[in-house]
Amino acid sequence: MLAFAMKVCDDSASLGEADFAALREHGFSDEDAWDIAGITALFGLSNRMANFTSMRPNDEFYLMGRLPRAAKS
């Protein structure tokens, strides 16, 4: 699944029947392949747009689960 997702992200023009067959060998259906590709593509789009606009989460979310640098050891 991850190899398929990375190929969607990095080189989707080269996807072929062998890529879908590899997914099927691991129990994924053609509908699953569609979902994997859609999620991968949407994630790539949203991250590129966030980077383009220098978007960053609000301070509360950004700091969730993070220790201040001085507290890390």
Protein Blocks (a to p, Z undefined) as FASTA:
>chain_A
ZZmmmmmmmmmmlgcfklmmmmmmnopafklmmmmmmmmmmmmmmmmmmmmnopacdfkl
mmgopacfklpZZ
